[in-house]
Amino acid sequence: MPSIVKSNPRRMRLRSSLWISIVLLAGIILFSCLIGRYSVSFREFVIISVSHISGTPHDLPIVLETVIFKIRLPRVLAAVLVGAALAAAGATYQSLFRNPLASPDILGVSAGAGLGAALAIFLSLPVGAIQLMAFVFGLGAVFAVYGVSRIVRGHDPILVLVLAGVVIGTLAGSCISLLKYLADPYDQLPAITFWLLGSLNAVNTSDMLVTLAMVGVGIIPLHLLRWRMNLMSLGDEEARALGANTDALRVAFIMAATLITAAAVSISGVIGWVGLMIPHVARLMVGPDFRALLPTSMFLGASYLLAVDDLARTIAEIEVPLGILTAFLGAPFFLWLLSRSGRTWN
């Protein structure tokens, strides 16, 4: 009985934190649908939404319905999807590697995806091919990293993975620099640069559906194996003593998180700091238990990137790339987190 009583406050705190993140996301989604170059009032939004769902006519300008359902809502949902995916991948890498500095960039996923997209733009391929090559090169970078880690024996496997990721990421970055040097400065170079800085202005419904399917394929094993992540976070020796197949689990978690990251980066470009910072915020709210950390990180990541995207499309006359804003907002906030929450990793 005492253990049950003791666990109730923690369970209530976890539930309240999860509900807070859900309500926060819902509020930001509603706010995001109303603001922009063509503002929409809450009353107009409700009327058009009810009319769209029920099929009944309304007397408001048809342009409002176009703005909401053809332009603004797909972008809002894309920001939610990409933010949730990057945060989920970051939480997975940090828990798996037991490293607070781990992020989706650690295995060269973002650099590989950036190389694929830059090469597609350099070859003047269509948008669909750019996204496909970003996805394929992102996965290829991780396979290269994992292959190197399998070849190099006699060292800590986690350390070898991280170092191999740094090497592959640096190599991909060098190839991107070469492509930018060779690209047409009036056409290809601006397109490559803007894509690498991250943006959601070109996302459409079909792109989002494909990305949603890929992210779903990656999220499912993370959800099903979420309790085993708690074993992996104890270290390989302790996890093996408790019956966990650490090698197989490490491959499963890495592949799932990489698939999620590559799918998100393929439609948004390279967006940093989300997968590094948001899991820390979630860990402050719910603790290190991956069963609560994963969903909380996803909701907070979706809210954060959506809020940043709102700022990106309203702060100036022209749209500001997301990668610039996430760096400006993320760097000082992350330093503050490090100064206040170092004990959360002990």
C-alpha positions in Angstrom: 0.0 0.0 0.0 2.7 2.6 0.8 4.3 2.1 -2.6 1.0 2.6 -4.4 0.4 5.8 -2.4 3.9 7.0 -3.2 3.5 6.4 -6.9 0.2 8.3 -7.2 1.7 11.9 -7.1 4.3 11.0 -9.7 1.7 9.4 -12.0 -0.5 12.5 -11.6 2.4 14.8 -12.4 3.2 12.8 -15.5 -0.4 13.0 -16.6 -0.7 16.7 -15.9 2.5 17.4 -17.8 1.3 15.4 -20.8 -2.0 17.2 -20.8 -0.3 20.6 -20.5 1.8 19.8 -23.6 -1.4 18.6 -25.5 -3.4 21.7 -24.6 -0.4 23.9 -25.5 -0.1 22.3 -28.9 -3.9 22.7 -29.6 -3.7 26.3 -28.7 -0.7 27.0 -30.9 -2.4 25.2 -33.8 -5.5 27.4 -33.5 -3.4 30.5 -33.2 -1.3 29.5 -36.2 -4.4 29.1 -38.4 -5.5 32.6 -37.6 -2.3 34.7 -38.1 -0.5 35.5 -41.3 -0.4 38.0 -44.2 -4.1 37.4 -44.6 -5.5 37.4 -41.1 -8.5 35.3 -40.1 -10.7 36.0 -37.1 -11.7 33.2 -34.7 -15.4 33.6 -35.7 -14.5 33.3 -39.4 -12.4 30.2 -38.7 -15.2 28.5 -36.7 -17.8 29.3 -39.4 -15.6 28.0 -42.3 -14.5 24.9 -40.4 -18.1 24.0 -39.5 -19.2 24.6 -43.1 -16.3 22.5 -44.4 -17.0 19.6 -42.1 -20.8 19.6 -42.4 -20.9 20.6 -46.1 -23.3 23.5 -45.4 -22.7 26.8 -47.3 -21.5 30.0 -45.7 -21.6 33.6 -46.7 -17.9 34.5 -46.1 -15.5 35.2 -48.9 -14.2 32.0 -50.6 -10.7 33.2 -50.3 -10.8 32.6 -46.6 -11.5 28.9 -47.1 -8.6 28.8 -49.6 -6.3 30.4 -47.2 -7.2 28.1 -44.3 -7.5 24.7 -46.0 -5.2 25.1 -49.0 -2.3 27.2 -47.7 -2.2 27.6 -43.9 -3.5 24.3 -42.5 -1.1 22.1 -44.6 1.8 24.1 -43.4 0.7 24.0 -39.8 0.3 20.3 -39.9 3.7 19.9 -41.6 5.3 22.0 -38.8 3.6 19.8 -36.2 4.8 16.6 -38.0 8.4 17.7 -38.5 8.7 19.2 -35.0 7.3 16.0 -33.4 9.6 13.8 -35.5 12.8 15.7 -34.7 12.0 15.8 -31.0 11.2 12.1 -30.9 14.5 11.3 -32.7 16.4 13.5 -30.3 14.9 11.9 -27.2 15.8 8.5 -28.6 19.4 9.3 -29.4 19.9 11.0 -26.0 18.4 8.1 -24.0 20.2 5.5 -26.1 23.6 7.1 -26.0 23.2 8.4 -22.5 24.5 11.7 -23.8 22.8 15.1 -23.3 24.5 16.4 -26.5 23.1 13.7 -28.7 20.7 14.9 -31.5 19.5 13.8 -34.9 22.7 15.2 -36.3 24.9 12.9 -34.3 24.9 10.1 -36.9 25.2 12.3 -39.9 21.5 12.1 -40.9 21.0 15.8 -41.5 24.3 16.2 -43.3 23.5 13.2 -45.5 20.0 14.5 -46.3 21.4 17.9 -47.1 23.9 16.4 -49.5 21.2 14.4 -51.3 19.0 17.5 -51.6 22.0 19.7 -52.7 23.0 17.2 -55.4 19.4 17.0 -56.7 19.2 20.8 -56.9 22.6 20.9 -58.6 21.2 18.4 -61.2 18.1 20.5 -61.7 15.8 17.7 -60.6 12.1 18.3 -59.6 10.9 18.8 -56.1 9.8 15.2 -55.6 13.3 14.0 -56.6 14.9 16.4 -54.2 12.9 15.1 -51.3 13.6 11.5 -52.4 17.3 12.0 -52.6 17.4 13.8 -49.3 15.6 10.8 -47.7 17.9 8.2 -49.4 21.1 10.0 -48.6 20.1 10.5 -45.0 19.5 6.8 -44.6 22.7 6.0 -46.5 24.7 8.2 -44.2 23.5 6.2 -41.2 24.3 2.9 -42.9 27.8 4.2 -43.6 28.2 5.2 -40.0 27.0 1.9 -38.7 29.2 0.0 -41.2 32.2 1.9 -39.9 31.3 1.1 -36.3 31.0 -2.6 -37.1 34.5 -2.6 -38.8 36.2 -0.8 -35.9 36.4 -3.3 -33.1 37.9 -3.2 -29.6 36.5 0.2 -28.6 33.3 1.4 -26.9 30.6 0.9 -29.6 28.7 4.1 -28.6 31.9 6.2 -28.8 32.7 4.6 -32.2 29.2 5.4 -33.5 29.5 9.1 -32.4 32.9 9.5 -33.9 31.9 7.8 -37.1 28.9 10.1 -37.3 31.2 13.1 -37.0 33.4 11.9 -39.7 30.6 11.0 -42.2 28.8 14.3 -41.3 32.0 16.3 -42.0 32.5 14.4 -45.3 29.0 15.1 -46.4 29.4 18.8 -45.4 32.5 19.0 -47.5 30.7 17.6 -50.5 27.9 20.1 -50.0 30.5 22.9 -50.0 31.9 21.6 -53.3 28.4 21.5 -54.8 27.8 25.1 -53.7 31.1 26.2 -55.2 30.2 24.5 -58.5 26.5 25.6 -58.6 25.1 28.4 -60.7 25.3 31.5 -58.5 22.1 32.9 -59.9 19.8 29.9 -59.7 21.2 26.7 -58.0 23.3 28.3 -55.3 20.4 30.3 -53.7 18.1 27.2 -53.9 20.7 25.0 -52.2 21.4 27.6 -49.5 17.7 28.2 -48.7 17.0 24.5 -48.5 19.9 23.9 -46.1 18.5 26.7 -43.9 15.2 24.9 -43.5 11.7 26.0 -44.6 8.1 24.7 -44.9 6.8 27.1 -47.5 6.9 24.5 -50.3 5.2 21.6 -48.4 2.0 20.3 -49.9 -0.6 17.7 -48.8 0.9 14.8 -50.8 4.4 15.5 -49.4 3.0 15.5 -45.9 1.1 12.2 -46.3 4.2 10.4 -47.5 6.3 11.9 -44.7 3.5 10.9 -42.2 3.7 7.3 -43.3 7.5 7.2 -43.0 7.4 8.9 -39.5 4.7 6.4 -38.5 6.8 3.5 -39.5 9.6 4.8 -37.3 7.4 5.8 -34.3 5.7 2.4 -34.0 8.8 0.5 -32.9 9.9 3.3 -30.6 6.5 3.1 -28.9 6.4 -0.7 -28.7 10.0 -0.9 -27.3 9.7 2.2 -25.1 10.1 0.3 -21.9 13.3 -1.4 -23.2 14.8 2.0 -23.8 14.8 2.4 -20.0 17.0 -0.8 -19.8 19.3 0.5 -22.5 19.8 3.8 -20.6 21.3 1.8 -17.7 24.2 0.7 -19.8 25.0 -2.4 -21.8 26.1 -4.6 -19.0 23.1 -3.9 -16.8 20.8 -4.2 -19.7 22.2 -7.6 -20.7 22.0 -8.8 -17.1 18.2 -8.0 -17.2 17.8 -10.0 -20.4 18.0 -7.4 -23.1 19.6 -8.0 -26.5 21.5 -4.8 -26.6 23.0 -5.1 -30.1 19.6 -5.8 -31.7 17.9 -3.1 -29.7 20.5 -0.5 -30.5 20.1 -1.2 -34.2 16.3 -1.0 -34.0 16.3 2.3 -32.1 18.9 3.8 -34.4 17.1 2.8 -37.6 13.8 4.0 -36.3 15.1 7.4 -35.2 17.0 7.8 -38.4 14.0 7.0 -40.5 12.0 9.6 -38.7 14.7 12.2 -39.1 15.4 11.5 -42.7 11.7 11.7 -43.5 11.3 15.0 -41.7 14.4 16.6 -43.2 13.4 15.5 -46.7 10.5 18.0 -46.7 11.7 20.7 -44.4 15.4 21.0 -45.0 18.0 21.0 -42.2 16.4 22.4 -39.0 18.7 22.2 -36.0 18.2 22.5 -32.2 14.8 20.9 -32.0 16.0 17.4 -31.4 18.7 18.7 -29.1 16.8 21.1 -26.9 13.2 19.9 -26.7 14.0 16.5 -25.0 15.7 18.4 -22.2 12.6 20.4 -21.6 10.5 17.3 -21.7 12.9 15.6 -19.3 12.5 18.5 -16.8 8.7 18.0 -17.0 8.4 14.2 -16.8 11.8 12.8 -15.9 14.0 10.3 -17.8 11.4 7.5 -18.1 11.2 7.0 -21.9 7.5 5.9 -21.7 6.6 9.4 -20.7 9.5 11.2 -22.3 8.7 10.1 -25.9 5.1 11.5 -26.2 5.9 14.6 -24.2 8.9 15.4 -26.4 6.8 14.9 -29.5 4.0 17.3 -28.3 6.5 19.9 -27.2 8.6 19.6 -30.3 5.5 20.1 -32.5 4.5 23.2 -30.4 8.0 24.7 -30.6 8.6 24.3 -34.3 5.0 25.5 -35.1 5.6 28.6 -32.9 9.0 29.2 -34.6 7.4 28.8 -38.1 4.7 31.4 -37.1 7.5 33.8 -36.2 9.3 33.0 -39.4 6.4 33.9 -41.7 5.3 37.0 -39.7 8.5 38.7 -38.3 9.6 40.3 -41.5 8.3 41.2 -45.0 10.1 38.1 -46.4 10.1 34.7 -44.8 13.0 34.0 -42.5 14.5 30.4 -42.8 13.6 28.2 -39.9 17.2 27.1 -39.3 18.2 30.7 -38.5 15.4 31.2 -36.0 15.9 27.9 -34.2 19.6 28.7 -33.7 18.9 32.2 -32.4 16.2 31.0 -30.0 17.7 27.6 -29.2 21.3 28.5 -28.3 20.7 30.9 -25.4 17.8 28.8 -24.1 19.9 25.6 -24.2 22.7 27.4 -22.3 20.1 28.3 -19.7 18.9 24.8 -19.5 22.4 23.5 -19.0 23.0 25.8 -16.1 19.8 24.9 -14.4 19.3 21.2 -15.2 22.6 19.5 -15.0 21.4 17.2 -12.2 18.7 15.7 -14.4 21.4 13.5 -16.1 22.8 12.2 -12.9 
